[in-house]
Every structure is written in C-alpha cells, then in structure tokens.
Amino acid sequence: MSTAAKLASIASSSSDQKAKTEEYKALLAQLVSGKDVDGLAVFVDHISSEATALVISRIVLQDYAVSLKQLEPEQQVKVAQIAIEKIQPRVVAFEDQISIIREDLSKVFEDNEQWVEAAKILIGIPLDSGQRVLTADYKVGINVHIAQLFLEDLDYYESEKYLLKAGGQLSEVKDKMLVVKHKASMARIYEYKRRFFDAGTRYYDLSFLLTVEEESRMALESAIICALLAPAGPQRSRQLALLNKDERAPSMPLYPMLQKMFNDRIIRQEEVKTFAESLVGRPGANDSSTLEQAIREHNLLAASKVYLNISFDELGVLLSVKASDAEKLASNMISENRLNGHIDQLQRLIHFNESDSLQLWDSRIESTCSAVNNIVDRISFIHPQFVDQASRMHM
C-alpha cells in the first residue's frame, strides 16, 4: 500500500483523535527508518493540510520536525525544503514546528559552509508573530547567529542589520555568551567600516569578558590595533591612555608603538613597517591608505606638541607628503576639532595653539616646585630643629 493510501485510511477511520495521532506517528516512524523521502513529502503535505484536525497536526508535525535529523544530510535538505513549502501557508498554526525544521536545516547548510543559505533559512523563523511566547535569549540568539553567518560570508552590511535587531533586546539577555558574540561581531563590523574607535571600545570590553586567556589577549591586541588606527584627536588620546595604563599591555607585541603614540612621539617609517605586519588578514585595517592616514594624522598631532608653527613645506617633509596635502590634512583636522591651531595662507604657515600645552607644562612644573618650596618652608617653621640638624650635616 502506498503512503498516500495509508494516510487516507488513517484519516477515514472511525478512531478517536488520540488513536489517529498514534497511527500517524507509527507511519512516520516507518517512513523515517526507511528513509523514504518521497513518502515523507506526501506525509507532510497530508498532515499540514486543513483536512487534518489541527490538534493532531501540531502533535504529529512536532515529531516530524524532530525526526528529520535521522535522515542523511542530503535527504534532510530535500525533505525539510518540501516541508517548509507545504507548511508555510499555515505557518501561524505551526510556528514551533517550522522553527525546529528551519534550525536543523540551517545547521546542515552551516556544516557544509553554505553560510548565506544557512542564514536565509534562519531568517524565515517567525520571531514577532505574537502567537507564541519567546524569550529574549531565543530571539537575540537567532539574530546573532544570522549575523555571524553573514560575517562568515564577509557580508558586513547584512550582518550589521541583524545585530542591530538583536541589540534592542540585549539588555534582557541572561546568557552572557550571547552578549560576547554580539560585541565580537559588532567589533568586526566596525573595524571593517573603519570606525576604529567604536571597534576598539568593543574589543577592549571583550578582553575582559572572554575567559580563555588566548582569546582575551587577541581581543586586547585588536583593541590596541584599532586605537592606533583611530583618527588622531582627543577621543583617540583617551583610548590610548586607557590601554597604556592597562597592566596587561606591556606584554603585548604592539606595546612600544602604543607607548610612542600615547606620548605623542613621531612615528618613523621603519616602525610603520613593523606595525603593518600585524594588520595582515584584518578587513578594514589591512589597507595601506588607512595605515598611512593614521600615521600622518598622528605625526601631525605630535608635531603640534613640539612646534609653535611650521611651514607647509616643512610639514610635508615631516609627513612624507606634498605640501598641499599636508595643508589639507591640517585643515581637515582643525575643522573637525581634532587639532588646535589655525592656518596662515599668506605666510604658508600652520600655527599650533596646542603649543599652549607646553606653556601649561612649564607652569605646572613651576607651580609644583613652588608647592615643594612652600612645604619645606612650613616644615622649617614648625620644626626648626630639623633645619639645624641639616645645616650641621652639610657643614
């Protein structure tokens, strides 16, 4: 007897719903054990139709969804795709069942490194229908997983879309590993989009959240790289200061570069080459123009700490660019409030108001020395015997 005939026999029998449900389950077990792909296709068409009582359909389809994992991967893909097609018109009635089928099918595609196919299958899972109560962990988990699959395919824009969806409920998530995955994925996207400050902030957070030491070190290294590549200015300076005082930083390979940038020292060309080697394989960061821009901006900022003013030609030599490009770079940084200064077009000079910091440094040293002298004077006044003893010792 064919599968269709057996199904018709069960449907037309006078048995009650419980008995019919058991008969459907028994037939399903036979089809799965025999890996009867065609029979399973006929079965799901019958059981998901409106002709079958909904109370029976839901119970049997639940077993059907779970049992598909017993098939060979190729068979599971074929049967699952047919099941999705048949169930989709009544998906509101079978949300739990369709979700199981989609999750398992996505896993098969993922195992075969078919990242986009796996993501598209998960996208079809109903998360906002209101027909069932779903936890924030489940919703965020699905969206983060979709994002990670798109990241594997290097589709950063689609990935970000689903991470932003997940971000709305991230504060309600109980599974901290989901938070880690979300931060890690966002960090990769920000780095790819050259939003290095945002990427560095998330990598630095990850360096504390990750429990495996090697993973934590990799996150810290990424945070340092992004800070070094971030646009020069007050925001980057604060990030460099945070990283520089981290007790883990001295053990990192890029610590010497971090120190030089934190201390506003000029970066030389041979140091740039060493830094460039650490950027290999990093989308967004592994770009010579990105590195060159970061170094030029830093060196310009470093020069502003030393010079009162500098000509366009001298700045061009310092930055290894044409004078006109040096002027343009300075102009952009000044207009973006990342460099404190102004440009004299007639004299072809850049004046650095940041040089006031040198005067401030001098005044701070002077005030410190004055404070020390005041303390000595007070000690001498309150304890003159110490002064007498010191005088005799010098004699």
N, C-alpha and C positions, 0 to 999 in steps of 0.2 A: 504494500500500500504506500502511495506517495505521501510526502509530508503534507501537502495541501489536503489530501483526503483524510489523513489522521486529524488535522486541525478542524476540519468540517465536522468530523464525527464527534470530537470533544465538544464543539460549540453547540451541536444539535442534541446532545444527550440531555436526559432529564435530571442529571446530577445537580446537587446544590453547588453554590459558588465555591465552597471550600474544597469539595471533591474535584470540581473542574480545575481549580487552581493547582491541585496536586497532579492531575493528569497532564496539564500543560508543563509543569516543572519536570515531570518524568520524561516527556517527549524532548524537552530542551536538553536534558542531561544526555539523552541518546544522540542527539544531533551534535552536541559539543564533543562527546567522547569519540564519535565517528568522524569528527572534523568535516562535517557536511556543510560546506559553505553555501551551496545553493539552498539547502533545506533551511539553514538559519536565516537566509534572506527572506524566504517565504514565511517563516515563523514570525519574524519581526513585523512584517507587513500585516499579518493577521492580528497579532496581539496588540498592535498600536492603533488599530482601526476603531472607529466609533461603534462598530458592531459588537466589539467585545466590551463587557462591563468594565467600567473604569477601576473599580475596586480590585478586579482580577488583573487587569493590565498593569497597574502600578506594581503589584507584588511580583508578577512574573517578569516584567521588564527589569526589575531590580536584580533578580537572579541572572537574567540575560546579560545585563551590563557587566556584572562582576565576572561571569563565566568566560567572557571573550578573551581574557588573558591566558586561558588554557590553550588557545589556538597558536599556530605558528605565526610569527610576525607578519608575514605576507598575507596570510589568511585573516588575521585580526584587522589589518588595514582595510581589506576589501569588505569584510562584514560590517565593521564599525562605520565605514563611509555610507554603506547602504542603510544601516540603522539610523544614522543621523538624518539622512534624506527622508526616510519614512516617518521618523518621529517629529521632525521639525514643524510640520503643520500644527501639531498639538503639543508643542514644546511647553506651554504653560502648565499642562497637566502632568508633564513628566520631567520636571526640571532636575530633580535629583538623579534620575536615571541617565539623562542626556549628559549631565555633568561628569558622571563616572566614565561613560563611554569616551567623552572628549579628553578627559585627563589621561586615560590609558592610551588612547590613540596618539596623543601628543607625545607621550613618553616613547612610543615606538619610533616616531619621526626623530625625536631628540637623540635616541640611541644611534640612529643612522646619520646623525649630524645634518639633518634636514631642518635647519633652525627656523626658517621662515614658515614652512609648512606646520611645524610644531606650534609656533606662535599663533598662526591663524586659527588652528583648531581650538586653542585655549580661549581666543577672543570670543568665540561663539558661546562660551559658558554664560548663562544668564546670572548676572550678579545684582541687578537692580529691579527685578520684576515685582518684588513685593509679595510673591506667592509663598516664599519660604524665608525663614529667619537665618541669616548668615552672620557669622562673627566677623569682626574687623580683621582678625588674623587670616581668615579664609580669603576675604576679598583682596586684602593687601597682598597676600601670598600669591594669588593668581596674577595680579597686575605686575608684581615684581618679577615673577617668573617669565611672563610675556616680555617684559623689558630686557631681561637677561638673555633671552633667546634672540631678540633683535640685536643685542650687543654682540653676540657671537657671530652674527652675520655682518657686523660693523655698520648696522643701520642705526645711527645715533639719534636721529630725529624721531623715528617711530618709538625707539626705546624711551626717550625723554617723555613722550606723550603719556605712556603708561606709568612711568614713575611719578609724574605729576598727579595722575589719578590716584595712585597709591598714597601719595603724600598727604592727601586730605584726611586720611584716617590713621596716619602713622602714630599719632599720639594715643590712640586707643589700642594699639597692638600690645599684646602680652609677650609674644615670642620675640625676644631681643635679637635673635639671629636675623629676623626679617628686617629689623632696623639696620643691622650691619650690612645686609645685602643691598638695601635701598641706598645707604650712604656710599657704598663702594661703587654702585652703578652710576649714581649721580656724579661722583668724583671723576669717573672715566669720561662721562659725557662733557662735563665742564672742561676737563683737560683737552678733549678733542676740539671743543669750541673755543679754546684758548682763553677761557675765563679762569686764569690760573689762580687768582686769589680765592675764588669760590672752591675750586678743586683742591687747593692746598688746605683750606679750612676743613674740608670733609676728610681728606686723607689724614690730617692730624687727629681729628676725632676718632677715626678708625684705629689709629695706632694705640689708643687706649682701650678700645672696645674688643679688639682681636686678642684672643687668649693664647694663640700659638705664637711663640716668640719670633719665629722667622717671618710670619705674616705681619706681625706688628712692626718689625724692622723695615719690611718692604713698604708698609704704609707710611712710616716716618720718612723713609728715603723719598717717596713720592711727594710727600708734603714739602720737603726741602727743595726738591727739583722745581715744583710749582711756584714756591716762594721766590726762587732765584729768577724764574722766568716772568714773574708778575710785573706789570707796569711799575716803573720806579715812581715812588711818591710816598706820602705819609702812611697810606694803608699797607703798602708792602713793608715799610720800615717797622711797623708794629708787628707784622707777621714774622719778620726776620728776628726781631728782638725776642719774641716768644719761643721760636725754635732755638735760638742761640743759647738761651738760659736753660733749656731742657737738658737734664743730666744725662740723657741717652745720646745727645747729639755728638759729643766728642768721639764716639765710636763709629760714626758714620763716615763713609769714604768722602763725601762732599763737605765735610765739616770745615776744612780750610777755606773753601770757596764761600761757604756760609759766613765765616768769620770776616773775610775780606769785604763782602758786601754789607754785612751788618756795620762794620767800622767805616764804611764809605771810602774804601780804598779803590784806586784804579785797578781794573782787571786787565791783565796783559794777554796778548794773543795766544801764547803758549798755554795759559791757564784755560782759555776758551776751548782749545782743542781737547783738553782733558775732560772738561765738562761735557762737551759734545758727545763723547763716547758713552756717557751714562744715559743719553737720550735715545739711543738706538732702540727701535721697536715700540716707541711711545707715540701713538697717533696724536697729532696736535702739537706735541713738544718736539718731535723728531723732524724739525723743519729748520733749515739753516737761517731763513729770513727771520723766524721767530726768535732764535737764539741771538742773532746779530742785533735785532731791535732791542732785546732785553739788555744786552751788554752795553750798547750805545747809550741807552737811557740811563743805565746805572752810572756809567763813566761820566756822563754829563752832570748827573746829580752829585757825584763825588767831586767833580771839578768845582762845583758851586760852593763846596765846603772849604776850598783852598784859595780860589781866586776871588778878587774883588770884581774884576771884569776880565773878559777875554775877547779877542777879535774872532770874527767868523773864520778867518783863515787858520788861526791857531787852534780853534776848536775842531775844525775839520781834520787837521793833522792828528790831534789827540784822539778823535773818534774814528780815524781812518775812512773818512768820507769827504765828499766835496764840501766846500764852504757853504754853498747854497743849501745843501742837505742838512748840514749842521744847524744853520739858521732855522730851517723849517722844523727840525726836531725840537729845538729850544722853544720856538714859538708855540708849537702844539702843547708841550709840557706846561708852559706858562699859562696858556689859555685854559688848560684843564686843572689848574691849581695844583699841579704836581711839582712845580719848580717855582721858587720865589725869586722873581727877577723881572727885568724889562729889557727891551731891545732898542738900541740907538741905531736907526737905519743910516743916518748921515755919517756917523763915525764908524759904522760897521762893527759895533761892539755889543756884547751881551753883558749887562750889569747884574750881578747876583746880590739880591737883598739878603740872601741866605748867609752872606758873609757877616751879617749881624750876629750870627750864631757864634762866630769866632770872638767877637767882642763880648758876647754874653759869656762865653767860656772864660775869657780873661777876667771879666768882672766877677764871675763865680769863684775863680781861684783867688782873686784879691779879697773877696768877702770871706772866703774860708780862712785865709791867712790872718785876716783881721780878727775873725772869731777866735782863732787859736791864741792870738796875742792877748785878747781880752780875757780868755780863760787863764792864761799864765799870770796876767796882772791880778786877777781875783785871787788866785792861789797865793801869790806873793803877799797880797794884802791880808788874807785870812791866816796864812801860815808862814810868817816871815822867817821862822827858823829853818824852813827848807831852803829858802834863798840863801841864808848864811852858810848852811852846810854845802850847798852847791858852789858858792864862791870860794870856800876854803879848799874844796876838792880841785877847782881849776887852778888855785894858787899852788 
